[in-house]
Amino acid sequence: MVTGAIGDLVLGVLASCLSGSGVWLWQRAKHGRDLRTRMRVVGARPGDTCLIVMNNKYNAPGSTHHHDVQAMIEAAVLSHGLRCEVEVVRSDDFHGSNDDRPEFCIGGPLSGSNVRSAGHLAHSVPGVLFHPYTHPDHPLAIEVGGERYPWNRGNEEYALIAKFTGPGGARPVILICGQSAVGNHAAASYLRRSCRDIAATVSSTERFCLLLRIPSIPTYGFQGAVLERDVSDTAFTAPAGV
């Protein structure tokens, strides 16, 4: 009887060990899959140095909005999660190719906020247009594929996440452009949290352009960002007649 009880105990312990080992192996495999997905979406590998190009506060050169600092932190956390180092530079001070460094370029192209974003859009994402703040009918609207996405300050905004490889670059650029600093923060947060969803949405993780909507900002703030459209098919081609 004692022997039987001991045998049952030993079998129970073995079963628990096997079950625990199975869970550990499953979690390890899942973590490995998630890491590979994030690496594909960002275009970074462990040991890389990720370059974060920071913008200026709107109409305030030399200063940075709180939400843009938070966007930078989101990009840095994503980079460190990929076991990469991080280098931060200001857009006013950085010119040339990103070479072998994956680049996060944060901020919109208008009013000198991020001159590098303006250059990236003009050269590599010509199908996207940011209307100026002074536009009489559509201030700060994002236009892509003939559709305009308006800016409703403090209530609902749009932001862009585009990935491409620029001239002379061996590694990709990820451009994070919102209609405001809140949009920049929302897009960077969405990128960090949603690599698996992005990989499932786009036809290729080598190059893509996603338009995000940030609704109900007074209620959900930057955390409410959702995918509005995959605009990869039109973003990288200049409109006819341009």
N, C-alpha and C positions, 0 to 999 in steps of 0.2 A: 504493500500500500504506500509506504514511504517512497519506495523506489518510483512508483508510478507518479506520485505527486512531484517528485524532483524532476522526473522526465518531462512532465507537463510544463514545469517552470522553465526548464532549459529550452524546450521548444518555443515557449512564449517569448523568452529573451531573444532567441535566434530570429523569430518572426519579426519582433520589434526592430532588431538590428537591420534585417533585410529591408524592412519597410522604410526605416530611416535612411538607409543608404540609397534606396530608390528615389526618395524625395530629394536628397542632396544632389544626386546625379541629374535629376530632372531640372532642379533649380540652376545647377551649374551649366547645363546645356542651354537653358532658356537665357541665362545671362550672356552666354557666348553668342547666341543668335541676336539678342538685342544689341550687343556691342558691335557686331558685324553690320547690322542694319544702320546704326548711327554712323559708323565709319563710312558706309556707302553714301548716305545722304549728305554728310558734311564734306566728304572727300578728304578726310584726315586719317592718319595712321599713328599708332603709338610711337612716341619719340619725336613727332613733328613739332614745330613751333607754329602756333596759330597766331596770325596777325589780326588784331582788332583795330580798325580805323574809326576813330571817334569824330563826332560832329561838333558843331557849335550850337549853342542855344539860339533859337530863331531871332535874328536881328541883334544878337549880342555876342560878337566874336570874342573868343577867349574864355567864355563861360560855358558850362554844360548843364542842361536841365536834369533834375533829379531822375525823371523817368528814363532819360538816355543813359545815365549812370547805371540804372537798374538793367537796362538792355545790355550794357557792357558786361555786367556781372552774369547775366544769363548766358552770354556767349562764352565767358570764361569758365563757368561751371560745366557747360557742355564740352568744352575743350579738355578740361581736366578729367572729365569722365571718360574721355578717349585716351587718357594718359599722355596728353600733349602739354607742352609748355605754352605760355601766352606772352605775347609782346603787344603793348598798347601804344599807338601813335595817334597824333592829331592829323586830321585830313589836310589842314593847312601846311603841314610840315612834311608830308609824304608824297613823293612823286615817283613814277616808274612802275615797274612790274612787281608783283608779289613773289615772283620767282618760284621757289619750292616751298613756300609757306601758304597753307590754306588761309584765306582772308575773309574776315567778317567786316563788312563795310556798313556802318550804322548811321542812319539819318537820311532825310530827304534832300532833294537837289536844289531847293529854292532858297533865295535870299542868303546865299553863302553858307547855309547850314552845313553842307558837306559837298565840297567841290568835287571830290572824288566820286561820290554817288552820281553827280550830274554827268561826269565824264563816262562812268560805267554805263549809265542809261543811254546816253547819246550813241556810244560806240557799240555796245553789246546787247542792249535791250531796246532797240529803236521803236518797237511797237507799243511802248508804254509812254504816255505823256502825263506829266504833272502840270495842271493848270496853275498859274500864279495866284497869289493871294489877292491881287488887284483885278482879277478877271471879273468883268461886270455881271456875268451870269452864273459862272461855275467856279467860284474861288476855291482853290486847293483840290478841285476834283481830280481824280485819277481817270484817265481815259485809255482804254485798251480795246482793240477790235471794234471800234465805233461806239462802244458803250461807255457812258460816264458814270462814275461812282462818286457821289457828292460828299462833301465834308459838312457834317452837322455837329459843330463844335460842342464838345462836352457831352454829347448824347450818343451819336453813332459815327464811327469813322471806318476807314479802310487802310489796309497796309499791304505791302508787297514783299514776298520772299522770292528772290531769283538766284539761281545757281548757274554759273557759266565759267569758262576759262578765258581770261583776258589775254591780250597780246603779250607775248614773251613769258607768260606764266606757265609753269609746269604743274601748278596745283590750282584748284578752283577758287572762285570768289563767290561768297554768299552775300548778296545785297539785301539789306533789311531797311525798307523805306516805308514809313507811315506818313499820314497827313499831319501828324503832330508827334510830340515826344511820347504821348500815351500809346499811339499806334506803333511806334518803334519798340517800346517795351512789350506791348502785346505780341508783336510778331516774333521777337526774340524768345519770349516765353513759350509761344506756340511751337517754335522750332525745337526748343530743348525738350518739350514734353511729347512731341507728336512725330518723331522720326519714323516710327512704324507706320503710322497713318499716311505720312507723306510717301513713303516707299510703296505703299499699296495703291496710292492714287495716281502717281505720275507714270508715264510710259517708260521713262529712263531717269535714273538718279544722277546721270552724268550732266544733264542740263534740264532745268525746269523753271517755271515761273508760276507762283501761286498768289492769288488775290484773297486776302483775308478780310472779314468783316468783324468789327468790334462793336456789338450792339449793347444797348442798355448800360452805358458807361457809368451813370450815377449809381446803378445797383451793383454791377459786377466788375467795374473797373477794367483793368487790362486783362483780367483772367477770363473774360467772356469771349475771346477771339474764336471764330469758327471759319472754316474754309468756305469761301464764297464761290470761287471758280478756279479751275486749273486753266490758266491762259497761256500755257507753253506753246500752243500751236500758232499764236499770233504775236506773242511778245518779242520774239527774236527776229521778226521780219518788219522792215520799215513799211508803213502804209503806202499804198500806190500814190504816185505823184509827189512823194517826199524825197 
